Amino acid sequence: MEELEKAINNLANVILSAKIDSPWLNQKEAAAYLRMSISTFLKGDFKSHNLFEKGVSVERWNRNELDQEMLKR
C-alpha cells in the first residue's frame, strides 16, 4: 500500500509540474494572444466554443482558429 501511495504522489507531482501547451485559450489569454484589449477582442466577433449543453459554462477560443481568422482579415 505504501508503494501505491508513493506512485500516486509521484504521478501527482509530475502532472502539477508539467507545462501543458494547449491551443485552448480563455478570453483574457485570447485577447493577449492577439495583442488586443478585451473590449476590442469582443468586438471582433471571434468564434468561441463552450460546453453549455453539457452543463459546463466555460468559453474557450482555439489558437489555431484565431490565427486563421486573423489571416483572413
C-alpha positions as CSV (number, residue, x, y, z in Angstrom):
1,M,0.0,0.0,0.0
2,E,2.9,2.4,0.8
3,E,4.3,1.8,-2.7
4,L,1.0,2.7,-4.3
5,E,0.8,5.9,-2.3
6,K,4.3,6.8,-3.4
7,A,3.5,6.1,-7.0
8,I,0.3,8.3,-6.8
9,N,2.2,11.1,-5.2
10,N,4.9,11.0,-7.8
11,L,2.3,11.0,-10.6
12,A,0.6,14.0,-9.0
13,N,3.9,15.9,-8.8
14,V,4.6,15.2,-12.4
15,I,1.2,16.3,-13.5
16,L,1.4,19.5,-11.5
17,S,4.8,20.4,-12.8
18,A,4.0,19.6,-16.5
19,K,3.7,22.6,-18.8
20,I,0.7,21.9,-20.9
21,D,0.8,23.7,-24.3
22,S,-2.9,23.7,-25.0
23,P,-4.4,25.5,-28.1
24,W,-7.4,26.4,-26.0
25,L,-7.4,30.0,-24.5
26,N,-9.7,31.8,-22.1
27,Q,-11.0,35.3,-23.0
28,K,-8.1,37.1,-21.4
29,E,-5.5,34.8,-22.9
30,A,-7.1,35.0,-26.4
31,A,-7.1,38.8,-26.3
32,A,-3.5,38.9,-25.1
33,Y,-2.5,36.4,-27.8
34,L,-3.9,38.7,-30.5
35,R,-2.4,41.7,-28.7
36,M,-5.8,43.3,-28.3
37,S,-7.7,44.8,-25.4
38,I,-10.6,42.6,-24.2
39,S,-13.2,45.1,-25.5
40,T,-11.6,45.2,-28.9
41,F,-11.3,41.4,-28.9
42,L,-15.0,41.0,-28.1
43,K,-16.0,43.4,-30.9
44,G,-14.0,41.2,-33.3
45,D,-16.7,38.5,-33.0
46,F,-14.2,35.6,-33.0
47,K,-15.7,32.1,-32.9
48,S,-15.7,30.6,-29.4
49,H,-16.5,27.1,-28.1
50,N,-18.3,26.1,-25.0
51,L,-19.9,23.0,-23.4
52,F,-23.0,24.8,-22.2
53,E,-25.3,22.0,-23.4
54,K,-23.2,19.6,-21.2
55,G,-23.6,21.8,-18.2
56,V,-20.2,23.4,-18.3
57,S,-20.3,27.2,-18.8
58,V,-16.7,27.7,-19.9
59,E,-16.0,29.6,-23.0
60,R,-12.7,29.0,-24.9
61,W,-11.1,30.1,-28.2
62,N,-8.8,27.9,-30.3
63,R,-5.4,29.4,-31.0
64,N,-5.3,27.8,-34.5
65,E,-8.7,29.2,-35.4
66,L,-7.7,32.7,-34.2
67,D,-4.6,32.5,-36.4
68,Q,-6.7,31.5,-39.4
69,E,-9.3,34.3,-38.7
70,M,-6.5,36.9,-38.4
71,L,-5.1,35.8,-41.8
72,K,-8.5,36.4,-43.4
73,R,-8.7,40.0,-42.1
